[in-house]
């Protein structure tokens, strides 16, 4: 029995001397990456990691962090990446829910996180962006040549927490089959080969940067320009070395704002891919006018990996996310009855295939609610399919906000705002934003008139990750409601639609 995901992805070119990662500090070959992975895997097992145990990680992007993901899978563990913006209060829930065996965090956060880790019996290591910390020190004492722990296709490989519109975040359980099958499909559909060099400026606590990008390039034996974060200047400096790029819409709008971003700068690039948030049709058109190249937009979720894509060859239509990927069944259904709808009708996307997750961690009831009897997953994303088969996302079922590719559920933000002195009630909505796809906006009814926006922002700063914090606070006399007393968020979104235009 093999280790399904490790052998299928990182094991394919493990001994190669070819460069896997280009970084600002030098190059890392596949063989060097494998040696680092082996030492980390040995450390994890020596620390007590057993097959199926979780490794929770909140640390800045680095080569060692990516190797820790590969090492966790190789050691038979379950990788649990956590957004670096989460506060200690938010981490308290994640660690309590997932019950990891090992927790890895930045040294500056260790004091706050240590009580949360030790309360659950976890061992805490530190890892900073420069790869210093107790994790590196402990791994250095272990040898190369770790033998991968056998894992089957249905065994868990990762848990990623995803937000809903009500209640707590849910841990999406992704098995080896989910991740390996998706990488295999994408390598063929997007024509990735060992000749590709991907400009990678995405975070790796998220499906996009960790699975879509890293799994794919490792599997085909390509290379990645592995940089901590996006900046247009840095992207343009490295672009001559690249053949492909994956990004969120923000990356492309900021490149378009840069005077040096020209057709000549992209002449050698074969593919630009956008995802994690809606790409405005206008951005798509501007990019094509500037470069002569059409951005390939695709659609996926934490729970489903990638599930649709515009074609590699053929018309990449602005405002659409293309067709279902090979092997993935997609239908657009009535939200209540589940009946499949005709082309041109708006309904909820439902999906079935090897890409679809196993369910939510320790939430059997929520898992059951999320699947139809025939195995289709109810995504909650509203869409329409045209007569040519192109799918367009038109909204979300329960007011979920996606800002910069990250999920924000309004109820969490509203609960904290409502607890602030001087707030009578609030409604949190998503408003179109050129850089972020959607921006979080708080609409507040206050008691009296003395409460100001900066008081709201100050109160939320230590309680919410930055991406969840409102980018605008609006005070109004009363929230719009229907005859049943329900707040009409659609009306609020319509009223403030042009706030950031």
Steps between C-alpha positions, in 0.01 A plus 500: 500500500632845407453846644242602242549877494870523586606239247270646234612861549830559681641154443493526121823701475637461853858422396530752220776761505277737305396825670161467664488838676655832404507735798647838584765312699598245236380183331376174651514180296245222522761285674575771757130551561458125551784490752339784698164324480655178632658671800171670587305176459746325732451774757122478479499125561758529779276762664214251508311556176300192407312441173194725497632745759473870417783749458363854540712775348480879514828634364631726227568360155842340457666199338497320834128564541428340162727210596306464825182442298674231293655353816166479678349308210809277472483421871135399468365809675227748414612853413302789648611839360367809677480852364783712638251777571300301755512636854561289811127514574424346160776240535352390831203358310701335222744325735224395735298356214776324303698379802839497324794295623748768389462877464744720308491879529716810466721575799322831561167318542633212709426658838134554413455163330694281744213474755259407219733229370599351833141495621429243229821309562671621182872560457582854391779593256592840360578591139569849367513631145883479502464130593642549848328356805471181700356301208812548288729433795324176590475381138875546450565208734309256275630317196400498135339192349169484685276222368152626421226367728246302293168682453204416280301716264219554753725590792499861611783720369386844613234690688431857389263715699242680292247758606126470472242771543380370834670331791865412535754427228490147364800274441485362145649150492710445188628152425796385291268424207353850502835674472682261267212468254462876475870556434492229232200654324642852511841397367331371186232768464741792546789324316755518782830318441851485644585798279272732694619757751213636709511847655369414849416802716194352671469407869527129575237477774235490227393248235621720215866539597544171686314245289423648159845652453742297711358153447475560128856622440650236729311224322606598147858580600472869420647787699353778712622852563406481865461849645353613836225726366384695199627835384479623143865609502621160618271317258643697208858438619448124500260468206776454237590172676141373508274331246178503705338688786215429741339787683191655651330793323692747719828388340374580151342836584824612663707385206271695269561808714877466449658697214755224431235233447487479121446248228876466467532409871264206449598391149669180622224400744272220389230520771352731762242340734264682735287364782394513867277803433296626205701667225318804367424474130655844456830377651494207258452735204763750616754221543434363153524847346831567676672165447318321222444210742175385659503420870370150567242523778397191692280417798549285806433476870682372804258207503533412131846611387476626141182404321458724193733683265494703186667303220872501433422506130188683399302799618580610855187699565513800729261470793482121485687217671479269202400134498510213751843339504530144362356240737300757697122507481337841540134585506311817578208422725209659677614582853194356666402197295836406354338465158743566216433825316517577132778707344438868558339451840676606820546236767752346737807321368511137610806282438601135501842348427833386641575864581218535753598484867394230746301729731547735793722410795286367785185655352295204381173692490649789304663253261169324439328832433763591243450199270206380295396137527674425169834630628501849349653769724288814539750783461277793592637695203234635265573474129356485152615293201459635148407306188869444420564342840691788662427543869475845659494553877232754591511503878492288810224329679531634852673834464848353537764761417821411315754778544841456339422132448427442870161415649335732750171414660299804604354355818841483668579863422149617588515329839814691594367831370170461684690454827662845470351769721285735298404247231132416472532251214711432194504330163824393330498473122741447212535784248681474163863608524751516215790353696329260740202383296285591798565729795349450845269789588326552834164679496416609855206645688633679807346616826536875484755666273829502687638168381753540217646261244847503655357362826357204308829441320699517824270258678527242219873529440600250770204268453497434128752416231570797274312356203182474708511860622266746326660718235219747549260576787168661410248634750129505412178566692345153451579177318262412214274206591228294335156431639640216710761727656795349311778742409511549123870473427438492126356851528803614700737357242308675222510832686875484559600316182714788373670582829850405377458581131 
